Amino acid sequence: MLVLRPVELTDLPQLQQLARASLVGVTSLPDDTERLREKILDSCASFEKDVQGPGPENYFFVLENLTTRRLAGCSEILATAGFSEPFYSLRNRHFTSASRELNIEHGVPALSLCHDLSGHTLLRGFHIDAALERTRFSELLSRARLLFIAAHEARFAEAVITEIVGYSDEQGQSPFWDALGKHFFDLPYVEAERLCGLQSRTFLAELMPQYPIYVPMLPPAAQACIGRIHPDGQEAFDILEREGFETNSYIDLFDGGPTLYARTSNIRSIAQSQTGTVHPGSAIDARGSYLVSNDSLKDYRAIVAELDYRAGQPVALSAEMCAALNVTDAGAIRLIAL
């Protein structure tokens, strides 16, 4: 059985293995021992905090196989993007120029550096083993974060965003970066993303041009990257799109990948998840597949389970499910259909 749980310091060696296999552009999962150690300790402290509103907390989850004790994936929630420093992105909007004398009005799309998205909750760091892609465990790894938000809403903002990794080729070349960012930093795309993971995107963003960049002036290959998803990022996009997330006018300032946005209260797994109580049982007449979590904080757990769920009635769980969720008879759980 696979279970999603908060990261622990003992996960560091396996987490670094996941980082080495992660997609270029997932800057929140750096292949660096000390940086990962800091992230783990920061997450552990976040789960321990008694907070009354969203702050700088980072909640880092891992997907563990309980039989082999191997980690098969990870994902994160940053409670407030831009809390400690601006969260930069590029705003893609039309710039209109007009001449009264010539009676001409013309609109041109332009990219402007901004930090409009600071203050939103940010989903990031999604990575799953290739063997589990496009399975219900990808749903668990992504959506269980949303069940966690549902259980602890006061810790998160009124809107949630996520950046989907933009297009780069098999050699790690990004046409968008080559046409824009590379002119301001003499760095390959892969190296720029690595530095963002090790340090901060702020120091790079602050060197970007502060004036609008007119899209038609970019090479066609770069223009084609605006809002384009890397093939390996499509699954992450699809899962959240089904949750009610939508693209907006913001893109990643390094690779041009799209940003997804949703009001927290409108997200499917938050708005439609149900709570119930546990009834341990040995036999379950399963009628559907569900994501199931406890509503704990530092002992949070989530699994995929075949259940016979009936609203208003106790939910029958096997002993194995109860152990994985760390719940007992009459314990509280939250669930939503896959």
N, C-alpha and C positions, 0 to 999 in steps of 0.2 A: 504494500500500500504506500502511496505517495501522500505526504502531508506538507502543507505550507506552514512555516513557523518563523518567528523572529530569528535573525542571525545571531550566532554566538561566536566568541573569539576562537574557539576550537575549530570553527569552520574555515579559518583563514587559508590553510593550504589548498583545500578543495576550491575555495572561492577564487583563488588565483588561477587555478586551472580553468575555471569558467571564464575568467577575464581574458585569458589567452585565446579562447575559442570564440569570443564575442565579436559581433559585427563592428567593423570600423565605423566610428561615428557614435557609438554608445560610450560617450565620454565619462559617464557616471560609474563605469566599471573599469578602472585603470589596472593594467598589469604591472602593479608596483606594490610590493609587500607592505611598506610603511604607510602608503596612502590607503590601502585597503584596511589595514589595522585601525587607522584613524576613523575610517567610515564605520567599521564595526563597533568601535567603542562609542562613537557618536550616536549610533543607532541604539545601542544598549542603554545609554543614558537617556535617550528620548523616550524609550518605553518605560523608564522608571519615573519620569517627571510627572508631577501633578500640575497640569496646565489648565487654564480656563479659556484659552483662545489659541488660535494658530500662531505659531512662532517659528523659530529656526529648526524645529525638530525634523529629523530624518528617520523614517521607519523602513528598515531594510529587512526583506523576507527572503528565505531560501526554500526551495522545494526539495524535500529529502525522501529518499526511498527507505522506508523503515526496516526493510529486510536486509539490504546491503549497506545501509548507512552512507550511501553515496548521495551527493548533491546533484540534482538534475537541472537546476535552474535558479534564477533569482529575480527579484523585482523590488522596486522602492516606491515610497511616497515621500516627497519633500513637502512639509506642511505649508510652507510659504516661500514661493519662488521670489528671489530678490529681497529677502528679509535683511541680510547682512550687507549685500552689495547689489547693484542693479542687475536685473535679469534682462539681458539684451536680446533683441531679435530684429528682424527687418520687417517693416510694414509695407505691404504692396498695395498701393492705391493710385488712382488716376490723378495726375496733375493737369489741370485745365488752364490753357492760355487762350487769350482772346484779343482780337483787334476790332474796335468799334468802326474805325475808318474803313477797313476792308470787309467788315461784317463776317469775320471768320472766328470760329471757336474750335479749338482742337484739344482733345484729351490724350495724354500720354501716360502709360503706367510708369510709376517710379518707385524705387525702393529707398526707404528712409530708416536709418538706425534709430531705434527707440527702446524704451523699457516699459511700454504700456502694460505688459503682462506681469509685471512685478505685483506681488500680493495675492496671486492665485496659487492654489495647491497644484503641485507638479507631480505627475506620474513619470517615472524614469527607470532606467537600469533593467529593462525587460530582456532576459536572455534564457533560452531553454535549449536543452540538448537536441541535436538534429533528429534523433530517433523519436522524439516526442512532439515534434512540430505537427501542427494540424490535428492534434488529438485533444481530448477533453482536458488533458493536464495543462495545455496551453491556456485554456479557459480558466482553470484553477489558478494558475500563476498570475494571470492578469486580473481577473475579476475578484479574486479573494481580497485584493487590496480595497476594492470598492465596498465589500461587506465589512471590512475593518473600518472604513470611513463611516458607514452607516451606524456601526455600533458606538462610534466615538466622534460624533459630528462636531462637537464643540472644539475639537483639535484642528479642524480644517476650515478652509475658506469657503465662500459661497459659490465659487466657480473652480473648475478643475481643468488643467491643460496638460497636454503631452506633446513632445516633439518627436515626429517620426523620422527616422534616418533617411536622408536624401540619397540621390543616385550617385554612385561611384562605380567605376568599371572593375574588372577582375584584378587589375594591377593597382587598385586603390587610387586611381586618378578621378578627381571630381571636376568636370567641366565648369561648374559654377565657381568653385574655389579658384581654379586656374584663371578665370576671367575677372574675378573680383578680388578676393582676399589675398591672393598671391602677390598682387601689385603692392600691397601694404606690408606684407611680411614675406621675407625671402625664405619661405618654408613650403615643403610639399604638404598636401592635404592631410595625409596620414600623420605627419609630425605635428601639425597644428592641432589636430584632434587629440593626439597623445598629450600635448602640453595642457590642453584644457582639462583633461582628466586628472593630471597630476597637480595642477595649480588652480586656475580659475579662468573662465572665459572672459572675465572682465578686462584683464590686462590686454588681451587681443582685441576685444570689442572697442576699447577706448582708442585704438589706433586706426580703426575703420573711419572712412570719410563721414563727416557730420552733415554733409549736404546730400540732397537726393541723387540717386543714380538712375538715370533714365533707361528703362529696360530695352528699348529698341537699339541702344548703343552697345549692348552686350552682344557677343557672338551668338549665332543661332543655337549652338550646342548648349551654351549657358542658359539662354532663355528657356530652352526645353526642359531644363532641370528645375525650374521654379515650380514648387509644389509637387515635384515628382518623387515617388517613393522608391527606395532601394528594394529590389525583389525580395530580399530576406527580411525586410521590414513590413511586408504586406500583411502578414498574419496579425501582427500587433495592431496595425491600422484597422483591419477588418473586425477584430474582436471589439474594439472600442467604438467603432462606427455602429455596430449592432447595439451598443449600450446607449446610443443617443448622442455621441460626440459628433461634432461637425467641424469641417475645415473653416478657416476664417482668412483674414487678409494678412496673416503673419507667417513668416517662414524663417527657417534657421539661417543665421548669418554666415555660416561656413559652407553648407552644402545645398541650401535652398529647399530642404525638405519641409513638408507641411506641418503646421501646428493644429492640433485638434482641441476643441473647446466644448465644455458643457456646463450648464448650471448644475451644481451639486445635487440639488433636490430633484432634478429631472433625469438623473442617470438611472437606468433601468434597475441595476442590481442594488441601488440604494432605495429608490422609490418603491420597488415591487418586492423586495425581500421580506420574508415573513419570519416571525419569531415563534418558538415553540419550546416545549419541555421534552426531556429525554425519557423514554421508557425502554430500558434494556430488554432485548429479546434474542432468542436463539434462531428464530426463523422469521424471515421478512418476505412478505408477498409483494415484491418490488413492482411498482407501476410506473416508475420514471426515474430519470437521472437528475441529481441535484448537486449543487455546490452547498456544502454545509460547513458552518464555522461555529465556534463558541464566541461569546461576546467579551472575552477576556482582553486585557491589555498586554502585559508582558508575557503572558502565557497563551497568547493567541494561537489558534490552530484552525486549519481549514482542510477539507478533503472533498473528493468526489464520491458520491454514494448512490446506490440504487435503493430507493425507498418507496414506501406506500404512505405518502403524505396526505393527510386530510386536515384541512384548516380547523383549528379549535380543538384538535385532539392531540394527545402526546404522540411523539414521533418515535417509532420503534427503531432502535439502532442495535447492531450486533456488538458483542463484547469487543471485537477488534476495532470497530468504529469508535466506540466509547473511549477506548484506550488511546487511539490516535488523536481524538479531539480533547482528551483529558477532561471528560465530563462523567458524571455519575447519574444515578436515578433522579429524575426531576430537575436536572441541570438545564440551564438555558442554552438554546442554540438558535442560529439564524440560518435560513436556507432560501435558495432560489433555484428554479428549474434551469437546467442547462439549455 
